[in-house]
């Protein structure tokens, strides 16, 4: 298994988008649960209690385990920062989860050949 460079994901948009697409494609049938994970992070301005809440969501939906572990790693990286840098990294974390939701919705629609969402 490859080691993830969470800092690179948070700093480089092309890496963030690639990783988000990978998760979104694999979780196309779990769009609602991914959206709930995004909401969990969005609600927590200081990222307190995010890790246990995300792990709880993964315990309820086994398919989310890899994404939950990934998000916990990203949260840990964001928490190393302070001030403006913390806010910048937190925004990247939110962008990552928003992109996962978008890709999950996209791939779900493509699987069903459902273009009504356009």
N, C-alpha and C positions, 0 to 999 in steps of 0.2 A: 504494500500500500504506500502511495506517495505521501510525502510530508507536505502539508499545506502551508503556504506563506500568506497568512491572513493579512499582514501589513500590505503586501503587494495587491491583494484583492481590494483592500480599502483605498489604496492610493492610485491604482491604474484602472480607469474606466473600461478599457478593453478586456482586462482580466475579470473584472466584476461582471461585465455583461456575459462573457463566455461561461463563467461559473453559474450565473443565474439561469442561463438558458439550459445548461446541463441539468440543473435541479428541476426547473420548470417542465422540461420535456419528460423527465422521469416521474413527475408528480401531477401530470395532467388530470388524473382522476381524483386528485385530492386538493383541487383549487380552493375550496371553501376552508379547509383546514390550514392551508398555507396562508390564506388571507387572515385567519385568526391569529396565526403566529406573527404576521406583520403587525396586526393591531396591538398585540401584546408589547412589542418593541416600541411602537409609535406612542403608546400611552405612558411609557416610562422615560421621563426626561433624563434621569440620572442612571438609567439602566439597572436600577435596583430590582431585585426579584425576577429579572428576565430569565436568567438561566434555569431556576427551578420551574418557572411557569412553562417554559419551552420544553423542558424535559417531561413535565406532566402531560403536555399535549402529545408528545411523542409516545409516551406510555399508553395513551388512549388510542393512538393511531400509529401502529408499528411502522407503516410506510414512511413516516416522517422522521424516523430515527437518524438517518444520515444528515438530513437538513438540520435537525435540532443540534446534533453534535457540531456541525459546521457553524451554526449561528452562535452557539456557546463560545466557540473559538474566536469568532469575530468580536463578540461582546468583550471577551477577555482582552483582546488587542485594543479596543476602543477605551476600555477602562484604564489603560496605561497612560492615557493622555489627559491633559488638563486644559482648561480655558477654551480658547478658540480652536485649538487643535482637537480637543475632545468633541466639540460641536461639528467640526469638519468630518471627523471619522464617524460620528454618530449619523450624520447625514448620508455618508456613504453606505453605512449599514442599512439604513432605511431604503436607500436607492436599490441596494441589492435585493432586499425582500420584496420591494415593489416590482422589480424586474422579474423575480421568480413568479410572483402572482400573474403578471402579464404573460409570461411565457407559458405558464400552466394553462391559462385561459386560451391562448393561441393554439397550443397543441391539442387541447381538448376539442376545440372547434374544428381543427384540421382532421382529427380522427373521425369525427362525425360528419365531416363535410358540411358543417353548419356555419353558414356565412351571415346569419341573421344578426349577429352581434356587431357587424360593421356599421 
